[in-house]
Amino acid sequence: MPPSRLVSIEQTANLGGGAIWPLDVIDEVAEVAHEAGLVTHMDGARLLNAVVATGISAARMAEGMDSVWIDLTKGLGAGVGAVLAGEQDFIDRAWRWKQQWGGAMRQSGILSAMGLYALDHHVDRMADDHARAARIGTALAGMARVESVLPVETNIVIFRMAPDGPGSAELIETAREAEVLISPRDERTCRVVTHLDVDDDDVDVLLEVMASALD
């Protein structure tokens, strides 16, 4: 097995229920990694959710990272795209590899415009996603056939059904019939994500479906 070269942090942690890496832990990981001669990367697909939830800037959270990327889709709501940041030499090499692997796109200015609009208009509104996720998590925690709900810090809710409750496949199908989409993690665990296209009325429908199946 080749020696390790990279340490990567996912902010927020998807399978941790959208949990936020604390700033002091990020700094400690970066310091230990650099002392060991490793480079550091932040998978910041949902970095701006952490920014909105904590008030800590993206620049500060990524201060100890050699590279970081953000996803312009997901909570930001752009149709496609991501942004990679790092030192100029790293970006030059990443750009070269992107071209070699067929990553060039014609008319990419249209896609860039989507990303710029998302960054200008869709960051602060992530607080609405977080509030709706917290509402969902609180409601699920009070349902009789829900065994546990991971702490809801941002926009991801992961919950586990009790043994006497439906399995994931059954719950997903019940939800689908009401035009609500949720995803499985395992046979008894599901994930719900709030985002730009989910409003309060949608949450009402979701909770009605969940109550009928789980309460």
Protein Blocks (a to p, Z undefined) as FASTA:
>chain_A
ZZdfbdcdddddfknoopacdfklmmmmmmmmmmnopacdddfklmmmmmmmnopafklm
mmmpcbdcddfklmnopabdcdddddfklmmmmmmmmmmnopacehklmmmmmmmmmmmm
mmmmmmmmmmmmmmmmmmmmmpfklfbdcddfblcccddddfklccfklmmmmmmmnopa
cddfblmbccddddfklcfklmmmmmmmmmmmmZZ
